[in-house]
Amino acid sequence: MSLVSSSRLLDQSGRIQRVKRSFQGPLTVYYVLISVTCMLLAIGLMMVLSASSVYSYRNFDHDSYQVFTKQLTWVIIGLPTAFIASRMPHKYLRRLAWPALAVALLLLVLVQTSLGHTVNGNRNWLRIGPVQLQPSEIAKLAIVLWSAAVLSKKEKMLDQTRHIFVPVLPVVLIVTALVLLGHDLGTAVVVIAIALGVLWVAGLPMWWFGTAILVASVAAWGLAASSEERRTRMTTFLSPFDHFAEEGWQAGNGLLGMSNGGLFGRGLSASQQKWGNLPEAHTDFIFAVIGEEWGLIGTLLVLSLFAALLWACVQLALTTEEPFVRYATAGVAVWLMVQMMINVGMVLALLPVIGLPLPLVSYGGSALVPTLVALGLVIGFARNEPEAKAALSDKRLGKRQGSSVGGSVGALTRWRGRFGR
């Protein structure tokens, strides 16, 4: 082998080692979480503007920016709230867990009163004056915080299965029942998934999961069969074009949008499906608009960002010494990943249409703000890990020292320029 070839191999090996070291740094997870959250949020704002422009023009007095303006308002509300959440000490978060669960349960009960509001056949909205919110989204965050607080407190007793189950599973089943009273099957699936994910991290034996999945599947099919609309969705999602004029209209147009995008897409704001063929283009089916406008490359970019988010959460959960951080991070990861997979599966006609938004991307403040708060918590966990905290302190110290030295050199230069001649 020539000297030139050997030097190239050494250079490549050195680059690989530097990349590995950069991914093993104490602040890698922290920066990945912030970067991915910001990128998905930016993509969401762009796509909500594009996907909702025609809908807004037709429904809000020729104002193409009405939906986008609302989403931007929720982002402006959500980001400071997430920042506050990221700065909260763990002991306060644990204290907030029970009140958060109580508030979530109260709101879910109020949905079944005269304050409840039905949208698209699901009674899962609460309307109080001009404010309309979806309590089930708040319940997801409450379940994550509460289950993490309870399991971390019982950490030394989790070698016994009954301590893993009680009281987490009974409370989760109560929340799920309240959600199902509003016919919101999609959110109920996510709530159960969060609980199973956290319980798995707590050490629940694997055979319990097989049993739980079997029971949940039978219950889901039974609930689907109890409603004509849900039964139709369950039986037609695999072949939407056979029922294209009726039940398969949304799923079929979603697939058409994805196929029209090709490899590189038609271009931003160039979607044809958003002109009325695709229902819920800016909410549940925004991934289809991404596929049409950004093509396969754009959809893979979005999926890669979610994969990076999952990697960061898993790394944090594996390396942290704090049980509360481990369980809460696992709960947030399961929540976002399961919801993303269901949403993408709906668009690709791999799963029935059960009405779940794409996290951080789809329109909707009730979903966006709790999601941002959850990610703010995880970002705060990553920043407060001992090694990350020390690295951030070193960087701040280095900046202050650099600023002090730079200021002294600048003052000396000015003094010599004034008096040194």
TAQUIJO-V664670 format. One record per residue. N is the residue number from 1. BURIAL is + if it has 24 or more other ideal C-beta (glycine too) atoms within 12 Angstrom, else -. Layout:
n->[N	N]
burial->[BURIAL	BURIAL]
//
This chain:
n->[1	2	3	4	5	6	7	8	9	10	11	12	13	14	15	16	17	18	19	20	21	22	23	24	25	26	27	28	29	30	31	32	33	34	35	36	37	38	39	40	41	42	43	44	45	46	47	48	49	50	51	52	53	54	55	56	57	58	59	60	61	62	63	64	65	66	67	68	69	70	71	72	73	74	75	76	77	78	79	80	81	82	83	84	85	86	87	88	89	90	91	92	93	94	95	96	97	98	99	100	101	102	103	104	105	106	107	108	109	110	111	112	113	114	115	116	117	118	119	120	121	122	123	124	125	126	127	128	129	130	131	132	133	134	135	136	137	138	139	140	141	142	143	144	145	146	147	148	149	150	151	152	153	154	155	156	157	158	159	160	161	162	163	164	165	166	167	168	169	170	171	172	173	174	175	176	177	178	179	180	181	182	183	184	185	186	187	188	189	190	191	192	193	194	195	196	197	198	199	200	201	202	203	204	205	206	207	208	209	210	211	212	213	214	215	216	217	218	219	220	221	222	223	224	225	226	227	228	229	230	231	232	233	234	235	236	237	238	239	240	241	242	243	244	245	246	247	248	249	250	251	252	253	254	255	256	257	258	259	260	261	262	263	264	265	266	267	268	269	270	271	272	273	274	275	276	277	278	279	280	281	282	283	284	285	286	287	288	289	290	291	292	293	294	295	296	297	298	299	300	301	302	303	304	305	306	307	308	309	310	311	312	313	314	315	316	317	318	319	320	321	322	323	324	325	326	327	328	329	330	331	332	333	334	335	336	337	338	339	340	341	342	343	344	345	346	347	348	349	350	351	352	353	354	355	356	357	358	359	360	361	362	363	364	365	366	367	368	369	370	371	372	373	374	375	376	377	378	379	380	381	382	383	384	385	386	387	388	389	390	391	392	393	394	395	396	397	398	399	400	401	402	403	404	405	406	407	408	409	410	411	412	413	414	415	416	417	418	419	420	421]
burial->[-	-	-	-	-	-	-	-	-	-	-	-	-	-	-	-	-	-	-	-	-	-	-	-	+	+	+	+	+	+	+	+	+	+	-	+	+	-	-	+	+	-	+	+	+	+	+	+	+	+	+	+	+	+	+	+	-	-	-	-	-	-	-	+	-	+	+	+	-	+	+	+	-	+	+	-	-	+	+	-	+	+	-	-	+	+	-	+	-	+	-	-	+	+	-	+	+	-	-	+	+	-	-	+	+	-	+	+	-	+	+	+	-	-	-	+	+	-	+	-	-	+	+	+	+	+	-	-	-	-	-	-	+	+	+	+	+	+	+	+	+	+	+	+	+	+	+	+	+	+	+	+	+	+	-	-	-	+	-	-	-	-	-	+	+	-	-	+	+	-	+	+	+	+	+	+	+	+	+	+	+	+	+	+	+	+	+	+	+	+	+	+	+	+	+	+	+	+	+	+	+	+	+	+	-	-	-	-	-	-	-	+	-	-	-	+	-	-	-	+	-	-	+	+	-	-	-	-	+	+	-	-	+	+	-	+	+	-	-	+	-	-	-	-	-	-	+	+	+	+	+	+	+	+	+	+	+	+	+	+	+	-	-	-	+	+	-	-	+	-	+	+	+	+	-	-	+	+	+	+	+	+	+	+	+	+	+	+	+	+	+	+	+	+	+	-	-	+	+	-	+	+	+	-	+	+	-	+	+	+	-	+	+	+	+	+	+	-	+	+	-	+	+	+	+	+	+	+	+	+	+	+	+	+	+	+	+	+	+	+	+	+	+	+	+	+	+	+	+	-	+	+	+	+	+	+	+	+	+	+	+	+	+	+	+	+	+	+	+	+	+	+	+	+	+	+	+	+	+	+	+	+	+	+	+	-	-	+	-	-	-	-	-	-	-	-	-	-	-	-	-	-	-	-	-	-	-	-	-	-	-	-	-	-	-	-	-	-	-	-	-]
//
